[in-house]
């Protein structure tokens, strides 16, 4: 069947050479918000990069004008991690959008930061900002580096993709932002090696006003070295974390669980070979009614192509592919619930390069959750 798609971000438009790193949430007013990094001069991960967004009032069929959400001069503002925080008062529930992101100086590429060659002002710094009008406008970013980053950590990144608000259990209302970092090298290493990658999360129990670091998993043993991470709350209340890893283990994905709202892990991250994705970011989303755990990433085990959605069982211990978008190049993605009947997938794709567009695809849930994988 034909699927409804739209293209909120196209490389070479709106004053940006490239758009990368998608994130998507449903705002308190029901609109969808698509976020990306607007890269001014090239598709490079460093340089003049803004966080931009578009709103959709019709479930991702069309998109309003592009808004610049955060900048850092001629440096990098990136890795948007949006989440809706609900504040209760006087018998009503109101929604506030919270956005956590990072910055670094224009000439501070990842390798230089990992080698410890940049000044603190140009290193990776962490920020939070808010919107009380469903993403139409945003507060000035406030720095939270002191709360969110240990002094010895070098590289630092939030998610990518949406962050998480816990909806049930003793930690209901907590905001959880998966993140990753690198630790200083030992011996003759220079710090750029993948086994110095580590993961952690940021926690806020007051709607984003204050933050603290939760779990940390950064053992440089070369087995699983946590990198870009995504999270979902399972129906039993546990938090499920799924991460990219470039270690020498048996898979490019690994996962872990937390029983205390992201404060600690029940066990270190372990390889997840059932998710046959290449080395790339992925997204997880726990649906309610029906209760099903989803994961999105390219389905080719080695190349960034063939964007695929999997369903998970038994808290993420079992996975099977249920929907393949097409065989085109594809890279980063983010999942969002559009309505009772529709899943949304915001993902990087193009005819000859995965970075030509960020496209939005509406997927009917009844077909996604059927017995026969959709194509």
N, C-alpha and C positions, 0 to 999 in steps of 0.2 A: 504494500500500500504506500502511497505517497505520504511523506511526513512533512509537517509544517515546520519550516525553518526560516530564520531571519539572520541578518549579519550586522550586529551592532558596531563592530570595529573592523576597518579595512586598512591594511598597511598603505602608507603613502597618502593618506587623507587627513583632514583636520589639523594639519601642521605637524604630523608625526610620521616618521619613516616606518615605524613598526608599532604594533600593539602586542603585548605579551602578558602572561600571568593572569588568567581569568579568575574571577571570584563572583559569586552570585548569591543573593539573599532575597527573601520576600520581605518588603518593608511593612511597617505596622498598618499602613493604609491599603495593603494588598498589592501594591505595585511591585514589580521585580526590579532590582537594582543590579546591573552588570558593571563590574569593576575591571580595570586592566591597568597595566603600566603603559603609558604613552611615551615611547622612546623617540626623542626628537630627531637624532641624526642617523641612527642605524638600528639594527636589531640587537646590538651589543648589550650585555648585561650591565655595563657601566656607562657613565656619562650623564647627559642631561635627560632625565627621566621624570615624568610626572605621574601621579595617580589620577586616573580619570574614571568617569562613570557615565552611564546612561540609564534612564528610567523607562520602564514599559508599563503602561496602564492596561494592556490587553493580553497579559500572559505571555509576553515575548513575541507577539506577532509583529509589532512595530516598536520603535524606540524614539524617545525624545532627544533633544539636542545634547551634545557632549558637554559635560561639566568637568572642570578641573577641581579635584578634591584636595590635593596636597602637592606642594612643590618644595624643592630644596635648592633654590637658586639655580646654578648651572650643574648641580650635582644630582644625585639619585634619590627619589622618593619612591618606594616600591613595596612589594609583597603585601598588598592590602588583605587584611583579615577582618571582614565585616561580620557582625552578629547583632541580633536584636535583643536588647535587655528590657524586660518588662518590670516596671516599678509599680507596686501596689500602694494605693492611698485613697482614703475616703470611699471605700467600696468599689472603686473603679480600677481598671487596669489600663495603663498607657504604655506606649512603646517608644523606646529610644534606640536609635541605631548607634552602635559603638564600632569604631574602626581603629584597629591597631596596625601599625606599619613601621617600616624602618627607613633610615636614610644613610647615605655616605657621601663623601666628597667626590667631585667630578673625576679626579684622577685616581681614586682609590678603588681599583679593581679587586676582585676576590682574592687573587693570588697575593697581591701586595698586603692586603689585610691579614691573610692567613700567615704571612711571613713576619708580621708585626712591624711593617715599614711605614705606617701612617700615623699621624698625630691623632689624639683622641677626638678632636673636633671633626675629623674626616673619616673616622672609623664608623662602624655600624652602630647607629643609635636608634632607640625605640621610642615610639610616639603613640598617643591616643587622641582621638577627637570624636565628637558627637554630632548627631543630627536629631532634632526633635520635630522635623517636618518631613519625615520619610525620605530623606536624601535630597530634598530640594536645595538645602544649604547645609553648611558644616561649620563647626567651631574651629578656631585656630588650633592646630595640633599642640599638645602639651607633652613635653618629654618625660618619659618614665624609665630611662635607661638605668638609673640607679636602683630601681625596684626589679627590673626585668632581666638584667644582664650581670653576670659575675665579672669582676674586674679582669680576671685572667682569660676570659673567653675572647676570641678574635673574630672570626666570621660569625654572623648572626643573621637569622632569617625567620620570619613568622610564616606559618603554614607552608605553601600558598593555598588559596581557597578560603571558603567560609570558616569562621570559628564556630564555637559551640556554646549554647546555653543549656545547662542541665535542667530538665523539666520535671523530674520526679526524684523521690528518695530524700535522704537527709541533707543533701547538698543542692536541692532544687533552687534554681535562680543563679547558681554559680556560672560565671563565664570561664571558659576553657579555651586558651589559644595555643595550639600545638606550635612548637618552634624548634629550631636547630641551631647549633653553634659548632665552632671548632676549638680545640684545646691546644696549648703550646706544644711544640715538638720536643722530642728527646733525641739524644745522640747526634747523628749527622743529618737528620731530616731537617727540612726547612718549614714544615707546617702545612704545605700544600697537599700532602699525601692524604688519601681518602680515609685511612684508618684513624685520623684525628677528628673525624666527624662525630658529633654527639647530638642527642636530642633532649628536650625538656618541654614543659608546658608552663604557661602563665595562667594564674588563677586570680579572679576577682570575685569577692562576695558582696560587693556594694555597687554593682552596676557599672564598674569601670573606673570608679573614683580612685581606688588603690589596687595595687597588684603585688603578687608575690610569685616566686618560682615554686612549682610543684615538683614532680618527679624529675630526675636526671638520669640519663642512660648514656654514658660516654666512655665506655671501656674500649681503649684502642687496640683490641685484640685481632682485628682483621676478619672477624667472623660475621657479625652484623654491626655496621657502623651507621647509626641512625642519621637520616638526612631529612628531606622535606616530608612532613607528616600531616596526616588528616585524622579527624576524630569523630566519633558518634557515640551517643548514649544508647545502650541496648535496653530492651524491655525489662530486664532484671535489674536495671539501675547501674550496672557496670559501664565504665567508659572504655570503648574499643579504639585503639590507636593503630593506624596502618602507615608504614613508612617506606620510602625509597631507600635502598641501600646499594652501595657500590663495592661492598666487601667481596671476599672470595668464598662466601657461603654458596648454598645450592640454589639461591633465588635472588631476583632483583627486588622482591618485596619482603617485608617482615612485619610482624604485628605483636601487640601486647595488650594487656587488660589492666584496668585499675578498679579497685573496689571502694576507694575513698575519694571519688570525685576528681581524680587526676593528681592527687597529692603524692601518690606513690604507685609503683607498678607491682602487680602480683608476682611477676617474674620478668627478667629482661626480655627485650625483643627477640623473637625467634623467626627464622626464615618461614615464608609462606609460599611454597612452590606451586600451589594451585592457581595463583594469579600469575599467568604467563605473560607479564608485561616486560618491556625493555627497561633500561635505567631511565626513569622519568617520574615526574610528579603524578599522583593519582588523587581521587576524591572518594570519600565514603559518606553515605547518608542513610540514617535509620528512618524508615517510614513508619508511621502509625496508622492502623486501620487501612490496609492490612499491615501487620508487623513484618517487615522484611528489610534486611540490610543490603545496601547496594554499594558497588565499587565501580568507578570508571577510570579507564586508562587505555592507551593503545594496546591492541591485542597481539601484535606481533612480538615474539619473545626477544628480538634483537633490534628491530628498527622502529622508529617512531611513525607508525602508520596503523590503520585499521582500528579506529576508535571503537571501543567495546564497553558494554555494561555487563557486570556480573551480579548475581545474587548470592548472598552468603547464608549459611545455616549454622546452627549451634554456636552462636556468638562469634562468627567469623572463622570458625575452624574448617568449614567446608564451603567451597565456591564453585560456581558453574557459570559460563557465559550465556547470556539470554538475549542480547541484542548487539548486533554489529552495525554501525552506522554505514560505512562503506570501506573500501580498501585504500582510500587516499592517505597521504601523509597526515599525521595528527600528533599532537604532543600533550600539553597541559589541559586540564579540564576541571569543571566544578559542577556538582549536582545540586538541584533545588526542587522542592515540591511546589508545583504551580497551583494545583487545585486538587479536588478529590479524585479526579480522573486522569491527571496528567503529571508526568515527570519532566523537568527541564534539564538539559545538558548544555552548558556553555563550554566551548572547547576550541582549541587552536587547530586550524586545518587549512588546506589549500590544494590546488591541483598538482603543483610541483614542489611545494614547500609547506611544512606545517605551520609556518609563521605568516602566511599571506592574509589570513583573516582570523578573527574570533567569532565563531558562529554559534547561534542558539538553536537547539533542536527540541521540539515538543514530542514526547513519546507517550502514547496512551498506556496507562498502567495495566489495563486488562490484557493487552497484547504482550507487554513486557513481562508480566508474571504468569503468562500461559506456559503450557508444556513444551511448545515448539519455539526455539530461538527465532527472533525476528531478524530480517535482513533488509 
